[in-house]
């Protein structure tokens, strides 16, 4: 699901630069967390709840890594 410019790059070079990935992760996080709270907040030990929680944490964590690396690159001038 990467853009054409980032598709062949190594993970280290891609992280924090691919705007398409960051937008996708933002949308997935904004959709996933409210869905988890609405549907599975009362039953946190069900399989569906744990699976959605895992994916929401993964989306949000990867988005956080993208944003931290993007900020670091902007601050150090390594764009």
N, CA, C and O atoms as a Tinker XYZ file with bonds, in Angstrom:
   316  protein
     1  N      0.812000   -1.189000    0.000000    73     2
     2  CA     0.000000    0.000000    0.000000    64     1     3
     3  C      0.858000    1.256000    0.000000    63     2     4     5
     4  O      0.359000    2.342000    0.297000    81     3
     5  N      2.107000    1.130000   -0.320000    73     3     6
     6  CA     3.005000    2.277000   -0.320000    64     5     7
     7  C      2.904000    3.037000   -1.631000    63     6     8     9
     8  O      2.430000    2.513000   -2.640000    81     7
     9  N      3.355000    4.272000   -1.595000    73     7    10
    10  CA     3.366000    5.053000   -2.825000    64     9    11
    11  C      4.511000    4.566000   -3.715000    63    10    12    13
    12  O      5.414000    3.874000   -3.245000    81    11
    13  N      4.472000    4.926000   -4.997000    73    11    14
    14  CA     5.470000    4.437000   -5.943000    64    13    15
    15  C      6.883000    4.916000   -5.603000    63    14    16    17
    16  O      7.851000    4.191000   -5.834000    81    15
    17  N      7.008000    6.109000   -5.067000    73    15    18
    18  CA     8.331000    6.644000   -4.746000    64    17    19
    19  C      8.958000    5.899000   -3.570000    63    18    20    21
    20  O     10.182000    5.792000   -3.492000    81    19
    21  N      8.150000    5.392000   -2.670000    73    19    22
    22  CA     8.668000    4.738000   -1.464000    64    21    23
    23  C      8.677000    3.219000   -1.557000    63    22    24    25
    24  O      9.239000    2.555000   -0.686000    81    23
    25  N      8.069000    2.659000   -2.590000    73    23    26
    26  CA     7.844000    1.221000   -2.644000    64    25    27
    27  C      9.142000    0.420000   -2.603000    63    26    28    29
    28  O      9.196000   -0.618000   -1.944000    81    27
    29  N     10.182000    0.874000   -3.289000    73    27    30
    30  CA    11.411000    0.087000   -3.373000    64    29    31
    31  C     12.439000    0.467000   -2.302000    63    30    32    33
    32  O     13.530000   -0.103000   -2.279000    81    31
    33  N     12.130000    1.380000   -1.451000    73    31    34
    34  CA    13.090000    1.829000   -0.450000    64    33    35
    35  C     13.142000    0.877000    0.736000    63    34    36    37
    36  O     12.202000    0.128000    0.999000    81    35
    37  N     14.234000    0.924000    1.423000    73    35    38
    38  CA    14.416000    0.149000    2.643000    64    37    39
    39  C     13.574000    0.779000    3.756000    63    38    40    41
    40  O     13.285000    1.975000    3.718000    81    39
    41  N     13.184000   -0.026000    4.742000    73    39    42
    42  CA    12.305000    0.438000    5.813000    64    41    43
    43  C     12.849000    1.685000    6.509000    63    42    44    45
    44  O     12.086000    2.606000    6.804000    81    43
    45  N     14.145000    1.728000    6.774000    73    43    46
    46  CA    14.730000    2.878000    7.467000    64    45    47
    47  C     14.597000    4.162000    6.658000    63    46    48    49
    48  O     14.408000    5.238000    7.225000    81    47
    49  N     14.693000    4.055000    5.354000    73    47    50
    50  CA    14.572000    5.240000    4.516000    64    49    51
    51  C     13.127000    5.660000    4.322000    63    50    52    53
    52  O     12.849000    6.832000    4.067000    81    51
    53  N     12.212000    4.723000    4.438000    73    51    54
    54  CA    10.802000    5.000000    4.198000    64    53    55
    55  C     10.098000    5.585000    5.418000    63    54    56    57
    56  O      9.202000    6.417000    5.279000    81    55
    57  N     10.499000    5.155000    6.608000    73    55    58
    58  CA     9.796000    5.561000    7.819000    64    57    59
    59  C      9.909000    7.075000    8.013000    63    58    60    61
    60  O     11.006000    7.634000    7.996000    81    59
    61  N      8.774000    7.719000    8.195000    73    59    62
    62  CA     8.744000    9.159000    8.419000    64    61    63
    63  C      8.704000    9.979000    7.156000    63    62    64    65
    64  O      8.641000   11.206000    7.233000    81    63
    65  N      8.738000    9.351000    5.989000    73    63    66
    66  CA     8.733000   10.102000    4.730000    64    65    67
    67  C      7.503000    9.840000    3.882000    63    66    68    69
    68  O      7.109000   10.696000    3.091000    81    67
    69  N      6.896000    8.690000    4.028000    73    67    70
    70  CA     5.779000    8.312000    3.173000    64    69    71
    71  C      4.479000    8.907000    3.725000    63    70    72    73
    72  O      3.904000    8.397000    4.686000    81    71
    73  N      4.036000    9.987000    3.101000    73    71    74
    74  CA     2.824000   10.671000    3.557000    64    73    75
    75  C      1.590000    9.788000    3.381000    63    74    76    77
    76  O      0.654000    9.862000    4.177000    81    75
    77  N      1.587000    8.949000    2.332000    73    75    78
    78  CA     0.454000    8.060000    2.107000    64    77    79
    79  C      0.303000    7.092000    3.276000    63    78    80    81
    80  O     -0.806000    6.874000    3.765000    81    79
    81  N      1.394000    6.521000    3.716000    73    79    82
    82  CA     1.353000    5.589000    4.853000    64    81    83
    83  C      0.863000    6.291000    6.120000    63    82    84    85
    84  O      0.063000    5.740000    6.875000    81    83
    85  N      1.349000    7.508000    6.343000    73    83    86
    86  CA     0.951000    8.234000    7.545000    64    85    87
    87  C     -0.536000    8.567000    7.521000    63    86    88    89
    88  O     -1.202000    8.473000    8.553000    81    87
    89  N     -1.069000    8.952000    6.366000    73    87    90
    90  CA    -2.500000    9.240000    6.275000    64    89    91
    91  C     -3.323000    7.974000    6.472000    63    90    92    93
    92  O     -4.356000    8.002000    7.141000    81    91
    93  N     -2.875000    6.873000    5.900000    73    91    94
    94  CA    -3.599000    5.610000    6.077000    64    93    95
    95  C     -3.611000    5.196000    7.543000    63    94    96    97
    96  O     -4.647000    4.780000    8.063000    81    95
    97  N     -2.483000    5.305000    8.202000    73    95    98
    98  CA    -2.411000    4.941000    9.618000    64    97    99
    99  C     -3.269000    5.870000   10.477000    63    98   100   101
   100  O     -3.867000    5.431000   11.459000    81    99
   101  N     -3.330000    7.146000   10.112000    73    99   102
   102  CA    -4.167000    8.089000   10.837000    64   101   103
   103  C     -5.643000    7.714000   10.716000    63   102   104   105
   104  O     -6.370000    7.689000   11.709000    81   103
   105  N     -6.071000    7.425000    9.497000    73   103   106
   106  CA    -7.471000    7.048000    9.281000    64   105   107
   107  C     -7.796000    5.740000    9.996000    63   106   108   109
   108  O     -8.840000    5.624000   10.638000    81   107
   109  N     -6.904000    4.757000    9.886000    73   107   110
   110  CA    -7.146000    3.478000   10.559000    64   109   111
   111  C     -7.212000    3.638000   12.075000    63   110   112   113
   112  O     -8.021000    2.982000   12.731000    81   111
   113  N     -6.375000    4.496000   12.631000    73   111   114
   114  CA    -6.402000    4.735000   14.076000    64   113   115
   115  C     -7.680000    5.461000   14.486000    63   114   116   117
   116  O     -8.290000    5.139000   15.506000    81   115
   117  N     -8.079000    6.450000   13.675000    73   115   118
   118  CA    -9.284000    7.214000   13.998000    64   117   119
   119  C    -10.563000    6.392000   13.842000    63   118   120   121
   120  O    -11.575000    6.699000   14.473000    81   119
   121  N    -10.527000    5.364000   13.018000    73   119   122
   122  CA   -11.682000    4.488000   12.864000    64   121   123
   123  C    -11.639000    3.336000   13.872000    63   122   124   125
   124  O    -12.667000    2.956000   14.431000    81   123
   125  N    -10.456000    2.791000   14.099000    73   123   126
   126  CA   -10.318000    1.603000   14.940000    64   125   127
   127  C    -10.598000    1.830000   16.412000    63   126   128   129
   128  O    -11.321000    1.050000   17.033000    81   127
   129  N    -10.035000    2.894000   16.984000    73   127   130
   130  CA   -10.215000    3.111000   18.421000    64   129   131
   131  C    -11.666000    3.365000   18.810000    63   130   132   133
   132  O    -12.137000    2.762000   19.774000    81   131
   133  N    -12.400000    4.232000   18.105000    73   131   134
   134  CA   -13.819000    4.383000   18.474000    64   133   135
   135  C    -14.620000    3.088000   18.298000    63   134   136   137
   136  O    -15.525000    2.803000   19.082000    81   135
   137  N    -14.283000    2.306000   17.268000    73   135   138
   138  CA   -14.967000    1.020000   17.089000    64   137   139
   139  C    -14.703000    0.097000   18.267000    63   138   140   141
   140  O    -15.617000   -0.573000   18.747000    81   139
   141  N    -13.470000    0.055000   18.733000    73   139   142
   142  CA   -13.158000   -0.803000   19.875000    64   141   143
   143  C    -13.914000   -0.337000   21.114000    63   142   144   145
   144  O    -14.500000   -1.152000   21.828000    81   143
   145  N    -13.903000    0.978000   21.374000    73   143   146
   146  CA   -14.595000    1.487000   22.553000    64   145   147
   147  C    -16.100000    1.264000   22.465000    63   146   148   149
   148  O    -16.743000    0.974000   23.474000    81   147
   149  N    -16.658000    1.397000   21.284000    73   147   150
   150  CA   -18.104000    1.243000   21.139000    64   149   151
   151  C    -18.544000   -0.214000   21.234000    63   150   152   153
   152  O    -19.528000   -0.527000   21.905000    81   151
   153  N    -17.817000   -1.102000   20.565000    73   151   154
   154  CA   -18.250000   -2.493000   20.478000    64   153   155
   155  C    -17.665000   -3.410000   21.557000    63   154   156   157
   156  O    -18.338000   -4.348000   21.985000    81   155
   157  N    -16.440000   -3.165000   22.003000    73   155   158
   158  CA   -15.743000   -4.160000   22.822000    64   157   159
   159  C    -15.220000   -3.655000   24.160000    63   158   160   161
   160  O    -14.501000   -4.383000   24.845000    81   159
   161  N    -15.554000   -2.446000   24.546000    73   159   162
   162  CA   -15.060000   -1.923000   25.819000    64   161   163
   163  C    -15.551000   -2.759000   27.002000    63   162   164   165
   164  O    -14.832000   -2.942000   27.984000    81   163
   165  N    -16.768000   -3.260000   26.900000    73   163   166
   166  CA   -17.345000   -4.041000   28.000000    64   165   167
   167  C    -16.794000   -5.461000   28.082000    63   166   168   169
   168  O    -16.822000   -6.073000   29.150000    81   167
   169  N    -16.296000   -5.989000   26.973000    73   167   170
   170  CA   -15.793000   -7.379000   26.939000    64   169   171
   171  C    -14.346000   -7.392000   26.448000    63   170   172   173
   172  O    -14.080000   -7.830000   25.329000    81   171
   173  N    -13.418000   -6.920000   27.266000    73   171   174
   174  CA   -12.026000   -6.817000   26.799000    64   173   175
   175  C    -11.308000   -8.164000   26.661000    63   174   176   177
   176  O    -10.209000   -8.211000   26.107000    81   175
   177  N    -11.893000   -9.247000   27.145000    73   175   178
   178  CA   -11.213000  -10.543000   27.069000    64   177   179
   179  C    -11.728000  -11.421000   25.937000    63   178   180   181
   180  O    -11.294000  -12.566000   25.805000    81   179
   181  N    -12.637000  -10.917000   25.123000    73   179   182
   182  CA   -13.116000  -11.713000   23.988000    64   181   183
   183  C    -12.071000  -11.690000   22.867000    63   182   184   185
   184  O    -11.236000  -10.788000   22.797000    81   183
   185  N    -12.133000  -12.667000   22.022000    73   183   186
   186  CA   -11.151000  -12.786000   20.940000    64   185   187
   187  C    -11.244000  -11.597000   19.989000    63   186   188   189
   188  O    -10.221000  -11.052000   19.574000    81   187
   189  N    -12.457000  -11.196000   19.645000    73   187   190
   190  CA   -12.638000  -10.059000   18.739000    64   189   191
   191  C    -12.092000   -8.774000   19.338000    63   190   192   193
   192  O    -11.481000   -7.964000   18.642000    81   191
   193  N    -12.314000   -8.596000   20.621000    73   191   194
   194  CA   -11.827000   -7.409000   21.305000    64   193   195
   195  C    -10.305000   -7.362000   21.316000    63   194   196   197
   196  O     -9.709000   -6.316000   21.058000    81   195
   197  N     -9.691000   -8.476000   21.609000    73   195   198
   198  CA    -8.229000   -8.533000   21.670000    64   197   199
   199  C     -7.626000   -8.321000   20.282000    63   198   200   201
   200  O     -6.609000   -7.642000   20.143000    81   199
   201  N     -8.249000   -8.898000   19.260000    73   199   202
   202  CA    -7.738000   -8.728000   17.895000    64   201   203
   203  C     -7.821000   -7.275000   17.459000    63   202   204   205
   204  O     -6.855000   -6.740000   16.916000    81   203
   205  N     -8.955000   -6.626000   17.686000    73   203   206
   206  CA    -9.100000   -5.224000   17.292000    64   205   207
   207  C     -8.180000   -4.336000   18.122000    63   206   208   209
   208  O     -7.607000   -3.380000   17.598000    81   207
   209  N     -8.034000   -4.635000   19.388000    73   207   210
   210  CA    -7.129000   -3.875000   20.243000    64   209   211
   211  C     -5.687000   -4.007000   19.765000    63   210   212   213
   212  O     -4.940000   -3.029000   19.754000    81   211
   213  N     -5.301000   -5.210000   19.374000    73   211   214
   214  CA    -3.955000   -5.429000   18.849000    64   213   215
   215  C     -3.718000   -4.592000   17.595000    63   214   216   217
   216  O     -2.688000   -3.930000   17.472000    81   215
   217  N     -4.671000   -4.624000   16.668000    73   215   218
   218  CA    -4.503000   -3.863000   15.435000    64   217   219
   219  C     -4.515000   -2.358000   15.691000    63   218   220   221
   220  O     -3.753000   -1.620000   15.065000    81   219
   221  N     -5.359000   -1.899000   16.593000    73   219   222
   222  CA    -5.378000   -0.470000   16.917000    64   221   223
   223  C     -4.047000   -0.020000   17.521000    63   222   224   225
   224  O     -3.537000    1.050000   17.190000    81   223
   225  N     -3.499000   -0.836000   18.399000    73   223   226
   226  CA    -2.183000   -0.514000   18.980000    64   225   227
   227  C     -1.095000   -0.521000   17.916000    63   226   228   229
   228  O     -0.191000    0.315000   17.941000    81   227
   229  N     -1.179000   -1.461000   16.985000    73   227   230
   230  CA    -0.182000   -1.525000   15.910000    64   229   231
   231  C     -0.278000   -0.302000   15.007000    63   230   232   233
   232  O      0.744000    0.291000   14.664000    81   231
   233  N     -1.494000    0.085000   14.617000    73   231   234
   234  CA    -1.662000    1.266000   13.769000    64   233   235
   235  C     -1.156000    2.514000   14.480000    63   234   236   237
   236  O     -0.411000    3.305000   13.901000    81   235
   237  N     -1.555000    2.687000   15.717000    73   235   238
   238  CA    -1.163000    3.874000   16.466000    64   237   239
   239  C      0.337000    3.886000   16.757000    63   238   240   241
   240  O      0.977000    4.936000   16.705000    81   239
   241  N      0.888000    2.726000   17.061000    73   239   242
   242  CA     2.332000    2.647000   17.323000    64   241   243
   243  C      3.159000    2.962000   16.097000    63   242   244   245
   244  O      4.141000    3.700000   16.181000    81   243
   245  N      2.775000    2.410000   14.961000    73   243   246
   246  CA     3.514000    2.699000   13.736000    64   245   247
   247  C      3.360000    4.153000   13.332000    63   246   248   249
   248  O      4.309000    4.756000   12.831000    81   247
   249  N      2.181000    4.728000   13.540000    73   247   250
   250  CA     1.993000    6.155000   13.272000    64   249   251
   251  C      2.881000    6.985000   14.189000    63   250   252   253
   252  O      3.472000    7.971000   13.746000    81   251
   253  N      2.985000    6.605000   15.454000    73   251   254
   254  CA     3.849000    7.326000   16.389000    64   253   255
   255  C      5.307000    7.254000   15.959000    63   254   256   257
   256  O      6.026000    8.249000   16.048000    81   255
   257  N      5.751000    6.098000   15.498000    73   255   258
   258  CA     7.131000    5.963000   15.021000    64   257   259
   259  C      7.348000    6.849000   13.796000    63   258   260   261
   260  O      8.373000    7.523000   13.697000    81   259
   261  N      6.403000    6.854000   12.873000    73   259   262
   262  CA     6.497000    7.730000   11.696000    64   261   263
   263  C      6.634000    9.185000   12.126000    63   262   264   265
   264  O      7.493000    9.902000   11.614000    81   263
   265  N      5.802000    9.624000   13.055000    73   263   266
   266  CA     5.815000   11.025000   13.465000    64   265   267
   267  C      7.075000   11.394000   14.235000    63   266   268   269
   268  O      7.589000   12.502000   14.084000    81   267
   269  N      7.577000   10.481000   15.054000    73   267   270
   270  CA     8.824000   10.754000   15.789000    64   269   271
   271  C      9.991000   10.877000   14.818000    63   270   272   273
   272  O     10.799000   11.797000   14.941000    81   271
   273  N     10.091000    9.974000   13.866000    73   271   274
   274  CA    11.188000   10.021000   12.892000    64   273   275
   275  C     11.046000   11.242000   11.993000    63   274   276   277
   276  O     12.045000   11.881000   11.664000    81   275
   277  N      9.830000   11.575000   11.592000    73   275   278
   278  CA     9.606000   12.774000   10.784000    64   277   279
   279  C     10.045000   14.023000   11.540000    63   278   280   281
   280  O     10.702000   14.895000   10.973000    81   279
   281  N      9.683000   14.109000   12.817000    73   279   282
   282  CA    10.094000   15.256000   13.637000    64   281   283
   283  C     11.610000   15.305000   13.801000    63   282   284   285
   284  O     12.217000   16.372000   13.717000    81   283
   285  N     12.209000   14.153000   14.033000    73   283   286
   286  CA    13.659000   14.102000   14.200000    64   285   287
   287  C     14.371000   14.542000   12.914000    63   286   288   289
   288  O     15.354000   15.280000   12.967000    81   287
   289  N     13.873000   14.090000   11.772000    73   287   290
   290  CA    14.483000   14.483000   10.509000    64   289   291
   291  C     14.311000   15.964000   10.240000    63   290   292   293
   292  O     15.224000   16.601000    9.714000    81   291
   293  N     13.176000   16.522000   10.585000    73   291   294
   294  CA    12.951000   17.969000   10.392000    64   293   295
   295  C     13.877000   18.784000   11.315000    63   294   296   297
   296  O     14.445000   19.795000   10.901000    81   295
   297  N     14.018000   18.331000   12.562000    73   295   298
   298  CA    14.854000   19.077000   13.513000    64   297   299
   299  C     16.334000   19.009000   13.161000    63   298   300   301
   300  O     17.056000   19.990000   13.344000    81   299
   301  N     16.795000   17.872000   12.662000    73   299   302
   302  CA    18.213000   17.730000   12.341000    64   301   303
   303  C     18.533000   18.121000   10.901000    63   302   304   305
   304  O     19.703000   18.180000   10.524000    81   303
   305  N     17.514000   18.385000   10.101000    73   303   306
   306  CA    17.743000   18.795000    8.718000    64   305   307
   307  C     18.098000   17.670000    7.783000    63   306   308   309
   308  O     18.687000   17.910000    6.729000    81   307
   309  N     17.759000   16.451000    8.136000    73   307   310
   310  CA    18.072000   15.274000    7.300000    64   309   311
   311  C     16.847000   14.820000    6.542000    63   310   312   313
   312  O     16.333000   13.726000    6.778000    81   311
   313  N     16.393000   15.628000    5.662000    73   311   314
   314  CA    15.203000   15.263000    4.891000    64   313   315
   315  C     15.639000   14.611000    3.682000    63   314   316
   316  O     14.812000   14.208000    2.864000    81   315
